[in-house]
Amino acid sequence: MPLNLIARILPYEVLLFLHHAVSILLCYAVWCHIPADKQLTRWFMYAIAGIFLFSLALQAVITLYRNWFWFQSVSLEVNPKVCVQGNIETETQNKIRDKLGRKFGNGNGDQAGAIKHPGLGTGTDFDYVQVTLNLRKPLMIQPGQYIRLWVPLDFTTVVQSHPFAIADWSPDPRRDLELFVEVRRGLTKKLREELSLGMRSNIGMFTGPYGRTLSIEHYETILLVATGFGVAALIPYLQWLVHAVHSHKADVVPMHLFWQITSWSKQCFPKTHQDFSPFIKIHMYFEEQGSLPPEITWFARQMAEHERVNVGEKPLPLEDLLNSETVMSPARDGSRKTTMIAVPMATMD
């Protein structure tokens, strides 16, 4: 059985446990096969173990310092699916609309080109959870980074931490980190269960941030490709790129976001609120089976009216767009600079 298939079947927590167990077993097997008279080899193993323990202790100190030696406050909010119940919007949807409406502005806080959806109502089922980590100490975040979050919900989650992509960016140090968590299995499913029982806050700690930001100064065009919920991981890059262009730190025009909608009933970002900068081109593709709900049809028509937004009722033509944007599109200065392509990685359960 291929290893990538095992990674898709088993929950993240089980995979992490197997990884640690196999690592410990491998170290023990190597130690048992070292002859007793090979003292130099044993000292070499002692050195490796010492380096590992030192790095582990250093990471613990850094984690405690970034958490300011105490727990952080974790806020949880429910994000319901779309359902037609008149022109009603929940308080959570209003908050999300206000937050997402500032992500693609013109760099001066303006919010032109807003689209509000009239058919968002209340619901009892939901596919993702908004997690806000309120930090005791400001933290500088770069786009594309992620953190490992520890939230004790029961005896099984006390010894677990889970990686989540940071879904927001600011040029200044942040006192709050926004995470949009897709509900699947494991910890994410447990979060949904606790939310359905009324829990809205908890304590938590984090490690990180991990990951690095890709350099963009050598690229003429940037292509961002996402499928379904993966678009949440690309929002910080869009914010960062808009800020970089307006502050004359980068000269990247245009930027294309290609988004394949797997199911309209499981997408919330485009149906709440959108703002677009002049150099962002958004291409949305979907192939929903059967007739679309009335509110989705209205949304598609509204989005299609924007010059910088294209909505296509077909699968994402990935091969065609890669050929057209990376091979056939020359740079503005005639040098045929390289095109950067960013695709979010799938999140573990």
TAHUBEL-V780220 format. One record per pair of residues at least 6 apart in sequence whose ideal C-beta (glycine too) atoms are under 8 Angstrom apart, sorted by the first residue. I is the first residue (numbers start at 1). J is the second residue. If there is no record, write none. Layout:
I_J / I_J
//
This chain:
6_15 / 7_15 / 7_348 / 10_18 / 11_185 / 11_186 / 11_348 / 11_349 / 12_162 / 12_163 / 12_186 / 12_187 / 12_348 / 12_349 / 13_160 / 13_162 / 13_186 / 13_187 / 15_348 / 16_160 / 30_45 / 31_45 / 34_41 / 34_42 / 34_45 / 35_41 / 59_207 / 63_205 / 63_206 / 63_207 / 66_137 / 66_139 / 66_206 / 66_207 / 67_136 / 67_137 / 67_205 / 67_206 / 68_135 / 68_136 / 68_137 / 70_136 / 71_203 / 71_204 / 71_205 / 72_133 / 72_134 / 72_135 / 72_136 / 72_203 / 72_204 / 72_205 / 72_206 / 73_133 / 73_134 / 73_201 / 73_203 / 73_204 / 74_131 / 74_132 / 74_133 / 74_134 / 74_149 / 74_151 / 74_201 / 74_202 / 74_203 / 74_204 / 75_131 / 75_132 / 75_134 / 75_200 / 75_201 / 76_129 / 76_130 / 76_131 / 76_132 / 76_191 / 76_194 / 76_195 / 76_199 / 76_200 / 76_201 / 76_202 / 77_92 / 77_95 / 77_129 / 77_130 / 77_132 / 77_200 / 78_92 / 78_126 / 78_129 / 78_130 / 78_195 / 79_92 / 79_93 / 79_96 / 79_126 / 79_127 / 79_128 / 79_129 / 79_130 / 79_180 / 79_268 / 80_90 / 80_92 / 80_93 / 80_121 / 80_122 / 80_123 / 80_124 / 80_125 / 80_126 / 81_123 / 81_125 / 81_126 / 81_127 / 81_265 / 81_266 / 82_119 / 82_120 / 82_121 / 82_123 / 82_264 / 82_265 / 82_268 / 82_271 / 82_293 / 82_295 / 82_296 / 83_121 / 83_122 / 83_123 / 84_119 / 84_121 / 84_293 / 84_294 / 84_295 / 85_121 / 85_122 / 86_121 / 87_118 / 87_119 / 88_120 / 88_121 / 88_122 / 89_97 / 89_120 / 89_121 / 90_120 / 90_121 / 90_122 / 92_130 / 93_120 / 93_268 / 93_272 / 96_130 / 96_268 / 96_272 / 96_273 / 97_116 / 97_272 / 97_273 / 98_273 / 99_168 / 99_178 / 100_235 / 100_269 / 100_272 / 100_273 / 100_274 / 101_111 / 101_114 / 101_273 / 101_274 / 101_275 / 102_109 / 102_111 / 102_275 / 103_168 / 103_235 / 103_238 / 103_239 / 103_275 / 104_238 / 104_239 / 104_242 / 104_274 / 104_275 / 104_276 / 104_277 / 104_280 / 105_111 / 105_112 / 105_242 / 105_275 / 105_277 / 106_112 / 106_242 / 106_246 / 106_277 / 106_278 / 107_242 / 107_243 / 107_245 / 107_246 / 107_247 / 107_277 / 108_246 / 111_275 / 112_275 / 113_274 / 113_275 / 113_276 / 113_306 / 114_273 / 114_274 / 114_275 / 115_273 / 115_274 / 115_299 / 115_302 / 115_303 / 116_272 / 116_273 / 117_271 / 117_272 / 117_295 / 117_298 / 117_299 / 118_295 / 118_298 / 119_293 / 119_294 / 119_295 / 119_298 / 120_271 / 120_272 / 120_295 / 126_183 / 126_192 / 127_182 / 127_183 / 127_229 / 127_266 / 128_180 / 128_181 / 128_182 / 128_183 / 128_229 / 128_268 / 129_180 / 129_181 / 129_183 / 129_188 / 129_191 / 129_192 / 129_195 / 130_178 / 130_179 / 130_180 / 130_181 / 131_149 / 131_164 / 131_178 / 131_179 / 131_180 / 131_181 / 131_191 / 132_176 / 132_177 / 132_178 / 132_179 / 133_147 / 133_149 / 133_176 / 133_177 / 133_179 / 133_204 / 133_206 / 134_175 / 134_176 / 135_174 / 135_175 / 135_176 / 135_177 / 138_173 / 138_174 / 138_175 / 139_173 / 139_174 / 139_175 / 139_177 / 139_209 / 140_173 / 140_174 / 141_166 / 141_169 / 141_170 / 141_174 / 141_177 / 141_209 / 141_236 / 142_169 / 142_209 / 142_211 / 142_212 / 142_213 / 142_240 / 143_169 / 143_213 / 143_236 / 143_237 / 143_239 / 143_240 / 144_211 / 144_212 / 144_213 / 144_214 / 144_233 / 144_236 / 144_237 / 145_165 / 145_166 / 145_208 / 145_209 / 145_210 / 145_211 / 145_212 / 145_213 / 145_236 / 146_163 / 146_164 / 146_165 / 146_166 / 146_208 / 146_209 / 146_210 / 146_211 / 147_163 / 147_164 / 147_166 / 147_177 / 147_179 / 147_206 / 147_207 / 147_208 / 147_209 / 147_210 / 148_161 / 148_162 / 148_163 / 148_164 / 148_206 / 148_207 / 148_208 / 148_210 / 149_161 / 149_162 / 149_163 / 149_164 / 149_179 / 149_204 / 149_205 / 149_206 / 150_160 / 150_161 / 150_162 / 150_204 / 150_205 / 150_206 / 150_207 / 151_157 / 151_187 / 151_191 / 151_202 / 151_203 / 151_204 / 152_158 / 152_202 / 152_203 / 152_204 / 153_187 / 153_190 / 153_191 / 153_194 / 153_202 / 154_190 / 156_190 / 157_187 / 157_190 / 160_187 / 161_207 / 162_186 / 162_187 / 162_188 / 162_348 / 163_210 / 163_347 / 163_348 / 164_179 / 164_181 / 164_347 / 165_179 / 165_232 / 165_233 / 165_344 / 165_347 / 166_177 / 166_178 / 166_179 / 166_209 / 166_236 / 167_178 / 167_179 / 167_180 / 167_232 / 167_233 / 167_235 / 167_236 / 168_174 / 168_177 / 168_178 / 168_235 / 168_236 / 168_239 / 169_235 / 169_236 / 169_237 / 169_239 / 169_240 / 170_239 / 171_243 / 177_206 / 180_229 / 180_232 / 181_188 / 181_191 / 182_188 / 182_229 / 182_347 / 183_189 / 183_191 / 183_192 / 184_349 / 185_349 / 186_349 / 187_349 / 188_349 / 189_349 / 213_240 / 214_340 / 214_342 / 216_222 / 216_241 / 216_244 / 216_250 / 216_252 / 216_340 / 217_250 / 217_251 / 218_337 / 218_338 / 219_252 / 219_337 / 219_338 / 219_339 / 219_340 / 220_252 / 220_329 / 220_331 / 220_332 / 220_337 / 220_338 / 220_339 / 221_252 / 221_253 / 221_254 / 221_255 / 221_256 / 221_325 / 221_329 / 221_337 / 221_339 / 221_340 / 222_241 / 222_252 / 222_255 / 222_256 / 222_339 / 222_340 / 222_341 / 222_342 / 223_256 / 223_258 / 223_321 / 223_322 / 223_325 / 223_326 / 223_339 / 223_340 / 223_341 / 223_342 / 224_234 / 224_237 / 224_238 / 224_255 / 224_256 / 224_257 / 224_258 / 224_342 / 224_343 / 225_258 / 225_259 / 225_316 / 225_318 / 225_341 / 225_342 / 225_343 / 226_233 / 226_234 / 226_257 / 226_258 / 226_259 / 226_260 / 226_343 / 226_344 / 227_259 / 227_260 / 227_262 / 227_316 / 228_260 / 228_261 / 228_262 / 228_263 / 228_266 / 228_267 / 229_266 / 229_267 / 230_343 / 230_344 / 230_346 / 231_257 / 231_259 / 231_269 / 231_344 / 232_269 / 232_344 / 233_344 / 233_345 / 233_347 / 234_257 / 234_342 / 234_344 / 237_342 / 238_255 / 238_257 / 238_280 / 241_250 / 241_252 / 241_255 / 242_277 / 242_280 / 243_249 / 244_250 / 244_252 / 245_251 / 245_252 / 245_253 / 245_277 / 245_279 / 252_279 / 253_279 / 253_332 / 254_279 / 254_280 / 254_281 / 255_279 / 255_280 / 255_281 / 256_281 / 256_282 / 256_283 / 256_321 / 256_325 / 257_280 / 257_281 / 257_282 / 257_283 / 258_283 / 258_285 / 258_316 / 258_318 / 258_321 / 259_270 / 259_282 / 259_283 / 259_284 / 259_285 / 259_316 / 260_285 / 260_286 / 260_315 / 260_316 / 261_267 / 261_284 / 261_285 / 261_286 / 261_288 / 262_286 / 263_288 / 264_271 / 264_286 / 264_288 / 264_292 / 264_293 / 264_296 / 270_284 / 270_299 / 270_303 / 271_295 / 271_296 / 271_299 / 274_282 / 274_303 / 274_309 / 276_282 / 276_306 / 276_308 / 276_309 / 278_308 / 280_308 / 281_308 / 281_309 / 281_310 / 282_308 / 282_309 / 282_310 / 283_309 / 283_310 / 283_312 / 283_321 / 284_303 / 284_309 / 284_310 / 284_311 / 284_312 / 285_311 / 285_312 / 285_313 / 285_314 / 285_315 / 285_316 / 285_317 / 286_311 / 286_312 / 286_313 / 287_313 / 287_314 / 287_315 / 288_296 / 292_300 / 300_311 / 300_313 / 303_309 / 303_311 / 304_310 / 304_311 / 322_341 / 325_339 / 326_338 / 326_339 / 326_341 / 329_339 / 330_336 / 331_337
//
